[in-house]
C-alpha cells in the first residue's frame, strides 16, 4: 500500500534522500552533491512516498518568500514511475503550500536544448501537472546544462477538482464491479415505516458494506446507467451517516429521492452532483 507522509525528523529526510537519489544516477549525480543535498533537505519541508515501509520517492521544498516556494528536489524510484507516485507527492506539496499561503510553486529542470531523454520525461511530467515554462537560464548551472524555469499558480480548486475526478472514477469502478440488487421497487412501502413510499427503485450493491452493515445503497432511475450524483445522509435516530448512489436518475427522480431523505426531523440529506469534468 503506497502512502504519502510529511517527514519531520531530519535523520529520516536524509536517509530517504540518499536512498532515492543514489538509486537514480540518470537524474542525480555525483555522490558528493547528493550527500550535500541530503543534509540541505533536513531544513526543508519534505514529503516521502512509502510502499508499506519502503521509501520509494520524495519531494523537498525550498521556501523563497511569503509568496513563492520551489521544488528543490523530487525523485521517484524508476520502477514506481508512471504510476501516479510523483503526482501524489506533488499534490501533497501543493496542498502544503496552499495551506501556508504561498501563491506560486516553481521548479528548475534541464532545458530541451540539451537532449537527454530522462529529463524529457521530467519536463513532460511538470507540464502535465500545470507548470508553465517561463525562461531558460543558460549559465544558471553551466553551459552544458541549460536551466528551464517553470512556475505554477497555486489554486485550491484545482486540487479539489483532481480529487473529485478520482472520487467519481472510484464510484464508477465500484458500480462496474458489483451486482445491483433492487429489493424495494418504486411505489413499495418501507417495511418498518409504511407511511414512506419509495419514489424510485431502491437497492444495494452486492458484496459491499455500509454503515448499517448492509450493502452500499443505490437508487436506480429510468434514465440509463449514468452515475452523476450521490446523496449524503445523516440519520439522527440511528446516529449514522451514509451515501446513496443515484444510478440513471433524471432530474425529477433526483428531486423525489432528495425529498425522501428529508421527510422527517431525524433524516437529512444533501445532493452532490458530478461536475461536467
Buried (B, 14 or more C-beta within 10 A) or exposed (E): EBEBEEBEEEEBBBBBBBBBBBBBEEBBEEEEEBBEBBEBBBEBBBBBBBBEEEBBBBBBBBBEEEEBBBBBBBBBBEEBBEEBBBBBBBBBBBBBBBEEEBEBBBBBBBBBEEEBEEBEEBBEBBEEBBBEBEEEEEEBEEEEBBBBBBBBEBEEEBBEEBEBEEEBEEBEEBBEEBEBEBEBEBEBEEEEEEEBEBBBBBBBBEEBEBBEEEBBBBBBBEBEEBBBBBBBBBBEEEEEEBBBBBBBBBEEBBEBBBEBBBBBEEBBBEBBEBEEE
